[in-house]
């Protein structure tokens, strides 16, 4: 049937409760909207909506860490 042939909606690989940031530090998207990639940096797990945002973060991680809106521990 056509319903069986329909593409499945894309599922995020990571959830907001798996990372230490509340926002993607590169684009500002809320982490709860879905994360596709992560990086471990200075004891934090930082989540990103895409590989491109992760790559942008890695150009200047200190600046990005400030923009990540880290959760209070």
C-alpha distance (Angstrom), angle and dihedral (degrees) to the residues before:
residue distance angle dihedral
X1 . . .
X2 3.76 . .
X3 3.82 91.0 .
X4 3.80 90.7 57.7
X5 3.81 90.2 51.6
X6 3.83 95.1 50.5
X7 3.81 114.2 111.4
X8 3.78 116.7 -104.9
X9 3.82 115.2 -114.0
X10 3.79 112.0 -101.6
X11 3.81 112.9 -99.1
X12 3.79 120.6 -148.6
X13 3.80 113.8 -117.1
X14 3.79 94.3 -140.5
X15 3.79 135.3 33.3
X16 3.79 129.3 -139.3
X17 3.81 91.8 -108.5
X18 3.85 89.8 60.3
X19 3.83 94.1 62.3
X20 3.80 137.7 57.1
X21 3.82 97.8 -131.6
X22 3.78 128.9 81.0
X23 3.82 94.8 -159.8
X24 3.78 135.3 34.8
X25 3.82 99.7 -102.6
X26 3.81 92.9 -143.6
X27 3.81 103.6 47.5
X28 3.82 103.0 12.3
X29 3.81 95.9 -122.4
X30 3.83 112.3 153.6
X31 3.82 111.5 -102.4
X32 3.79 90.1 -132.2
X33 3.83 88.8 67.3
X34 3.82 90.4 71.1
X35 3.77 138.9 -73.5
X36 3.79 128.7 -136.1
X37 3.82 102.6 179.3
X38 3.80 141.4 20.6
X39 3.78 140.4 -164.6
X40 3.79 131.5 -162.1
X41 3.80 110.1 -131.5
X42 3.81 128.0 168.3
X43 3.80 93.4 -21.4
X44 3.80 94.7 -46.1
X45 3.79 131.0 108.4
X46 3.79 105.6 -139.4
X47 3.82 119.5 -164.7
X48 3.81 127.3 -151.0
X49 3.79 134.0 -166.5
X50 3.81 91.1 -135.1
X51 3.80 144.6 5.7
X52 3.81 88.2 -107.2
X53 3.81 91.3 59.2
X54 3.81 90.2 48.2
X55 3.82 89.9 50.7
X56 3.82 90.2 50.3
X57 3.82 90.7 50.5
X58 3.80 91.3 51.6
X59 3.83 91.0 58.7
X60 3.84 89.6 68.4
X61 3.83 110.4 2.7
X62 3.82 94.8 173.1
X63 3.80 91.4 58.9
X64 3.80 90.3 43.4
X65 3.79 93.1 50.4
X66 3.80 89.0 59.0
X67 3.82 90.5 51.6
X68 3.83 93.4 47.2
X69 3.82 94.0 84.4
X70 3.81 92.4 -137.3
X71 3.78 118.5 -143.6
X72 3.79 117.5 -110.0
X73 3.79 111.4 -106.3
